[in-house]
Amino acid sequence: MNTHDPRKGINRRTLLGCGAAMISAQPLLSGFARANAYPSETINYIVAFGVGGGSDIVARTMAKVINEKNLIPVKMLVENRPGGSGAVGYSYISSRKGNPYYLGGVGVSFFTTPLLGKISLSYKDFTPLAAIARSPYILAVLAGSEIKTIDDLKEAKGLTIGSAGAVSDPALLSHLVNKQLGATIKVVPYDGEGEVMAAVLGKHLDLVFGNPNEILEQVNAGKMRALAVTSAERMASLPDVPSFKELGHEIVHTQLRGIIMPKDVPAEAVSYWEGVMKTVADSPEWRSQYVDRFNEIPLFLNSKEFGEEIVATSQRYETLMRELGLIK
């Protein structure tokens, strides 16, 4: 008997034959998953930004690890839906209310775009699954730039920096640099981190605030030069690059990397993905391909812990944006 609930995307077929073999091969399957053949359809991971940026790299690396370790019995499709500072992608995920076949990543715009009133959604319209890492930021220039240290930012005029959306971590960090150093850096919005990096490499922008997964490869290749990092201490992969804090500036900030689903998905589906994400976060593959490769900060928060951190993070962004005069 096949009773399919289109509102939730749950297939309520009893597993027989090859399905029984699938159960034995998937120890992470909960009772809900076994009874409802979940997941039995392609999992759609929606990236609310363009290809090649930090959010995209997280999604594709995670999907690769899940595939390599055969953690789910179906395919995971990563799809980019950029635009509107994340509004396009997050609206699309939200529109799949109750459907546990859609995942998405928490980017900065997940918090800032709603606070700006540019989308009628907020974090309350999604289901938190898990957080799997934190990312510091690196301020960098092209290798041939006349900007050698952050002190040079004080005197330089007409400098530009890119941002995935009008308000993002790079935009907020740039406002802090202007405020604390007396610089006059102009923020130029783009649809995604990949476009920002292309603009810097094409000499259309002077500076970039990027996560290690966006910047380190360019620095190691000699194409870019790192000026400072936003972690509290120096990064092991950039031992010669100071942190803003050690230079006397109160700029310490990291980006939360977490996974969400639409609102009102079954609680058992949340538990299923908690198990998958915990296995990913603890795996040597994730550490070597993402955490160690990009010098990320390892982290795992379950659904409840991640939900609490989402509320706290939204409050921090709201406070910072009010201090900078970006919202009233």
N, C-alpha and C positions, 0 to 999 in steps of 0.2 A: 504494500500500500504506500502511496506517495502523496503526502499532504504537505504542500509547500506554502509557507507563509511569506508572501512577497514583501510584506512590510519589514520583516526581519531578515529575510534572505536565509532562513534556516531550513535545511532539507531534512525532514523527519523520517527518513527511510531507515529501516533496520539493516544493519550491515550483515551481509552474507557473503560467502565465497571469498573473493579476493579482498573484500572489505575486512574480513576477520584477520587476514594476514596483515593488513595495514595496521590494525590495532596493536598486534603484537610487536610490530616494528616501530611503533610510536609510543614510548612509555610516557610521554608528556600529555597524552590525551586524557582529559578528565572524563568523568561519567557522562557529563552533558555531551562532550564531543563524540564519545562512542555511541550514545543513544541517538544522536541527531546527525551523525555522519559529518560533523563539523571538524575541520573545514572540508567541504566537498567541491568548492568552486575556487577560481582564481582569487587570490588576495590582492587588492589594489592599494598600493602605497602611493598617496598623493603628495608630491612635493610642491609647495606653494610658491616656488621660485624657479629660476632657470637652471639649465644644465651646467654643471661644472662648479657650482658654488658649494659652500660648506654644508648646507642642508641636503643638497643633492648627493654629495660624497658620503655623508652619514647613511642616507637611505640605501644607496647602492652597495656600500660595504656591508651593511647589516643584511641586506637581501642575499648577498654573495655568501656570507657566513651561514645563514639559515639554509641555503641551498647545499653548500658543501657538507654540512653536518646532517642533512636530511631531517631537519627539525619539524617540517610540516609536510603533509602528503600531497600538497598541491603547489602550483606555481605562485610566485609573488611577482607582480608586475609593478614596476616603478614608473610613475607617470608624472611629468612636470606640467603644472597649470599655473604659470606665473601671471602677475598683473595685479594692480591695485594695492601694492605693498602687502601682498599676502591675501587680500580680500577675495580674489578669485578662487584660489585653492581652498582656503578655509570655508568659504561659502559652499563650495562643492562637497566637501566632506560633511559639513553640517546638514546638507540637504539629504544625505543618506541616513537620516535618523533611524535608529534601531537596527541598522544593517551591519553585522559584524564582519563583513568582507571588505571594509574600507579602513585603512590606517592613514596616519599622517604624522609629520614631525612638528615639534614645537620650535618655532623660530622666534626671533625677537618681535616680529610683526604680529605674532599670535597675541602679544600683550599690547603693543603700542598702537596698532591700527584701531582696535576697539576704543582705546583711551582717547584717541583723536576724533572719535565719532564718525570714522570713515566706513564703518561696517556696523550693521545692527546686531552683531553677535558679540559674545565674550567667551571667556574660558568656561563659563557655566553651561555653554551649549555643546560641550564635548565631554568624552569620558577619558580620564587619564589612565594609561596602562602602566608605564614604567619609565624611569629616567635611566640612561645608560652611560652618560659621560658629561663632563663640563669642558668647555673650550675657552682658553684665554685668547686674548687678541694681541696681534703684533702690528705696530705702526711701521710701515716700510715705504721706501722710495726706490726708484730705478737706480741701478748701480752707478750710473753716470751723473746722478743728481748733484746739484751744488749744496743740497741740504745734507750735512754730515751728522749733526746731532739735533736733539729736540730744541736746544738753545737757538739754533738757526731759524726756527719757526717764528721767533719773536720779531725778527727784523724783516723776514721775507714778506712780500706783498703779492696779492693775486693768486695765492696757492689754492688749489682745488683738491677735493677728496671725494670719492664715490661712496654711495650708499644704496643698498638694496631697499628701495622705498624711501619716502621723505623722512621717516623717523625709524631708525634702526639702531642697533648697538654702535656701529661705526659713526652714525650721525650724532648720537648722544655723546659718545666719547670725543668726537671732534668739538662739540660745544664745550665740553669740560676742558679740553686742551686750550681752546680760545679763552675761556674764562680764567684758567689758572696760570697760563703762560702769557696771556696778553697777545695771542696770535689772532690772525684774521682769516682763518681757513674757511673757504666757501664749500658747502656740501652740495653735491650734484646727485640727484636721485636716478637710479636705474632699476630695471625690473628684477635683476638677480645678481648674486655675487660673481657669477661667471662673466657677466657683462662688465662689471666693475673692473675685474682683473684684466680683461681684454683692453679696456680703455686705458688702464695704467701702462700696460705693456706697449700699447700703441701711442703713448706719450700724449694722450688726451687729458689725463689727470696727473697731478703731481704726487699725491700721497694715497695710501690705502691702509685702512685698518682691517686686517683679515685674520681669520682663525689659522692655526698652524696648518690645517689640512689644505688651506688655500695658498699660504705664503712660503712655507718651508722649502717646497720643491723649487720655487723660483730663487730663493736665497741661496740654497745649496748649489744651484746651477750657475750662480754668479750673475743672474739677471737683475736681482733686487738686493737692496741693503736694508736690514732691519735696524730701526732706531731705538725702539723701546718696546717693552711688553707690559700687559695689564695684569699679569699674575702678581701676587704679593712678592714673589722672589723670582730670580732669574730662571729661565727654562733650561733644562739639562741639554736640550738640543741646540740652544743658542747661548752658550756660557759667557760669551763676550758682549752680550746685549743686556743692558741694564733694565730693571723694571722702573716704571714711573715712580713707584713708591720710594725706591732707594735714591732716586734723583730729587726727592723732596716734594713730590706731587701726590695728592690724595686721589689717585686714579687707579683703583683696584676693581676689576670687573671680569667675570667669566660668563660664558653663555651656557645655559642649561640645554642639554640634548635629551629630549624625551619623546615618547610616542603616545599618540592619542587615537581615539575612535570617535564615531558619531555618538550623540547622546542616546540614552535608552537602549544600548545593546545589552544582551543577556549577561548577567553577572558571571555565569560560567564561562562565557567567551573571554571576559576580562581575566579570569583566573588562568585560562588556557594560555593567553598571551603573556601574562606575568611569568609563567613557567618558561615559555620560549625565550623571552627577553633575558631572564636570569641566566639561562644556559648560554645565550650569546655573550652576555657581559662577563661571564666567568671563563669563557673559552680562550684557549691560546691563540686561536685564529683571530678573534676580535682584538686581542691585545697586540698581536704582531701586525695585523693589517690596518688597525685604526689607532688604538691608544698609543702604542709605542711609536708607530710610524709618524704620527702627527703630534706627538708629545701632548696628548690630551690628559685631562685629569680623570682617572678611573672612578666610576660611580655606579651604584645600582640603588634605585628607590622603587619599592613596589607601588601598586596603584594608589593606596591610601597615602603613603608618604609623598609620592609624586603630586597627588592632588593638593596636599597641604603646602608643598613647595611652590606649586603654581599660584596659589592664593598669595603667598608671601612675595613671590617674584613680581606679580602684577602690582602689588602695593608699593614695591621698591621703584618700579618704573613710573608709577603715578607720582610718587614723591619727587623723583628726579626730574620728571617732565614739568612739574609745577615749579620747581626751583629754577629751571632754565627758562621758564616763561612760555613753554610750548603748549601748555593747556592752562586753563584758569581754575 
